[in-house]
Amino acid sequence: LGSVAGAVFGSSMMFVFPPLMYMGALQQPRLVAGEGWTPAEIQRRLRWNRALLGGGLVLGAMGTFNSVKALFAK
């Protein structure tokens, strides 16, 4: 059971929540105003974080699947 919880919450905390928080910050003009980024730069960063978010979701799904499979294999 700990393996399943670690797969779900561990991967989410490492690979899902940080891109979500960063994407939220990038979409607020008052937070990025002092950085001097162009709108194209912000969009590039958003695209990169969407890719990281997708990768994190896939990694979390794989870990959860493997943990659940191992849990019921016994």
N, C-alpha and C positions, 0 to 999 in steps of 0.2 A: 504494500500500500504506500509506503514511503517512496518507493521508486516511481510510482505513478504520480504522486504529488510533486516530487522533484522534477519530473519530466514536464509536467504542466506548468507549474509556477516558476521553476528555475529558468526555463527557457524563455518564458514570458517576461520575467523581470530583467533578463539580460538582453534579449533580442527583439522584444516587441514594444515594451513601454518606453525605452529611450528614444527610438525613432518617432513614436507618437508624440511624445512631449516636445521633441525638437521641431517636428513639423508644425505643431501648434504654435510654437514660439516664432517660427519663420513667417507664419501667416499674420502676425500682429506687427503692423508697421512701426509702432512706437518702440518695439524691442530690437528691431534691426536698423533703425534710423541712424544710429551712431556708427554702424559698421561700414557704411559707404558702399554697400552692395547694390549692383544694378538689379532691376527686376529679372533679367535673364539669369543672373547669378543665383538669385533666390529660387527661381524655378529649377535650375540645375540641382541645387541642394535638395529641393523637395523631391525631385525625381530619384535622386540617389537614396534618399531616406525611404521612399516608397519601395525601392528594390530591397533595401535592408529589412524593411518590415515584412515583405513577402518571403524573403529568405528565413527570417525568424519564425514566421508562422509555419513554414514547411518543416523547419528543424524541430519545432515544438510538436507538430503533428507526428513526425517520425518517431521522436522520443516517446511520446505518449502511446503510440501504437505498439512499439517494441515493449514498453513496460506492461501494458495491458496483456499483450500476447504472452509475455513471460509469467504474468500473474496467473493466468488461466491455464497455462501449460502444465502446471503441477498437479 
